[in-house]
Amino acid sequence: MIKILFGKKTRSMYDLFVENCTLVEEAFHLMSDAVLAFLDQDFEQAKTKTEETILVEKKQDRLREEITERLFSRETMAFSRSDRLKIIESLDKIGDKIEIVVRKLIQFPHDVPDSLQGGIKNIVDKSRTLGTEVKELVVGVLEDFKKGKEHITKITDIRREVREIHWNLLESNYKENYKDFLIFDHNQNLIKDLCKAADRVEDFADQIYGLICKYAL
């Protein structure tokens, strides 16, 4: 027990921030696995991946608490304490949105029509990339502000692509001749929630860009 506690205390703020954004990446990947399993009508696997996603989000919550406690120590970083707190809160909001996606996903198992499958899979694939870009963005700015800009550009471009796919999917969903309104509603919410998760990432990237401009002066 003593060794474990000592290990936690010796972790640097840098390590804690990297661990946090790594959890966001993992959550995005697990969310993507859950959605793909759902599309394949493997609802048990979708549920399993959902539960794994929720566990990751809980880990992120505990880590946020640890980082918040450490913010007022004498340890220094590139960003001020208040800006560090904002970064952690924004990462937590991304994790919260991912959790919402998977929780709502498994509430109503059904067959997703072929007209939507390709577009949803496309968004899921881009979501995986967004998760990795979030991690690379945080690691980049902690090491060198200049490294962050390329990841911000990638995130912005991917989000724009997701938004376009999202609109096309919503249109296709309206064209489906559903016999059950609940299926229409569930598909529409899934499409919107996946897009909102991407929106949260872009909001985070915009926030980091503001910090880059602030500290580059």
N, C-alpha and C positions, 0 to 999 in steps of 0.2 A: 504493500500500500504506500509506504514512504517513498519508494522509488517512483511509483506512478505519479504521485503528487509532485515530486521533485521534477519529473520529466515535463509536467504541464507548466511549471513555473519557469523552466528554462527555455521554453519556446518563445521565440522572438515575435514581436508584433507582425513582422514581415511574414513569418511562417503561418501565423493565425489568419492573416488576410489571404494568403495563397490557399490555405486549406478551405476557407470560406468559399472562394470563387471556384475551387475544385468541386465542392459539393454542389454548386449551382450547375456546373457542367454535368456532373453525374445525374442530377435530377432531370435535366433536359434529355439525357440519353435514355433514362428509365421511362420517362414519359413517352418518348418516341416508341420504345419497345411495347409499352402498354397499348398505344393507339394501333400499332401495326398488328398486334395480337387480336385486338378487337375487330379490326377490318377482316381478319382471317377467320372470325367467329370462334377464336380460341379464347373464350371468355374467362376460363380459369387462369390462363396465362396472363390475360389482361389484368385480372384481379391481383395476381401475384406481383406483377410489375408495379401496379398501383400501390400496393402495400409497401414495396421497397422504396418507391418514390416518397411516400409519406414518412418513412423512417429517416430518409436522407434530409427531408425538410425539418424534422425534429432535431437531428444532429446540428443542422444549421442554426436553429433557434438556440440550442445550448451554447454553440460556439459564439453566437452574437452576444450572449450574456457574458461570456468570459472576456471577449474583446472589450465590451463596454466597461467592465470592471477595470481592465488594464489601461483604458484610455487616459486615465488621470494619473498614471505613473510618470516617472521622469524619462521614460524611454522615448526617443525622438524618431520621427519619420519625416518623409518629404512633405506630408500634409499636416495641417493643424488638427488639434483634437476634434474640433467641431466638424471639419471636413471629413475626417476619418469616420466619425459617427454617421454622417450622411451617406457615405459609401456603404457602410455596413447595413444601414437601414434600407438602402436601395436594393442591395443584393438580397436582403430578406424579402422584399416585396416581389422580386422575381420568383423566389422560391415559393412564396404564397400563391402566386398565380399558377405556377406549375401544379401545385397540389390541387387547386380548384379544377384544373383540366382533368386530372385523372380521377378525382372523386366523382365528378359529374359523369365522366365517361362510363363508369361501370354501373351506374344506377339503372340503366335501361338497355339490356342486351338486345340486339336486333341485327338484321342483315343490312349492311350499308350498300346502296346501289352502285353498280359499276361506274355510272356517270360521275360519281363523287370520289371513287377510290383513288384514281390517279392523282387528282389534285391534292387530296388529303395526305397521301404518301409523299408528295412533293414538299408540302409544308413541313411534314415530320422530318424529312431529310434535311431541310434547311434549319429546322429547330436544333438538330444535333450540332450543326455547324455553329449556330448562334451560341450554344452552350460552351463550345470550345473557344469561340471568339471572346466571350466574357472573361474566361479564365486568362487567355493570352493578353487581353487588354489590361487587366489588373496587374498581372505580373510585369507587363511591359512598362506601365507608368511608374511602378514602384522601383524599377531599375533605371529607366531613362524615359523622360517625358516624350521624347521624339518617337519612341517605339509604339506609343499608344495611338498615334494618329492613323496609322495604316489599318489598325483593327477597328477603329471608329468608322472609317470609310467602308470597310467590309460589312460591318453590322448595319450601317445605314442602307447599303445596297441590298443586302439580304432582306431586310425589313420591307423595303419597297417592293421586292419581288413577292414576298409573302402577302402583302396587302393586295396586290393585283390578283394573285391566285385566289385569295379570300373572296373578292368580289365576284369572280367567275364561278366559284363554287356556290355562293349564295344564289346566283342566278340559276345555276343548274338544279339546285335543290328545289326552287320554286317550280321548275318545269317537270319535276317528277310527279307521277300520278299516284300519290300515296293513298292507301286505303285507311291508314291510321295516322292521324295528325301528330301523335306522340313521336313517331319516327321522324317526321319532318322537323319537329321542334328540337329533338335531340341532335339531329344532324346539324341544324342551324347553330345551336349552342356550341357544339364541338368546333365547328369552323370558326366561329367568333372567338371562342376562348383560346384556341391555338394562335389566332392573330393577336389577341391581347397579350399573350405571353411574349410574342415577338416585339410588340409595342413597348413593353416594360424594358426589354433589353435596349431598344433604341433610346428610351428615356434615360437609361443608365449611361449609355455612351455619350449622350448630349451633356449629361452632368459631368462626366469625366473630361470632356472637351473643355467645358467651362473652367474646370480646375487646372487643366494644362495651360490655358490662356492666363489664368490668375497667377500661377506660380512661375510662369515663364517670363513675367515682367521683371 
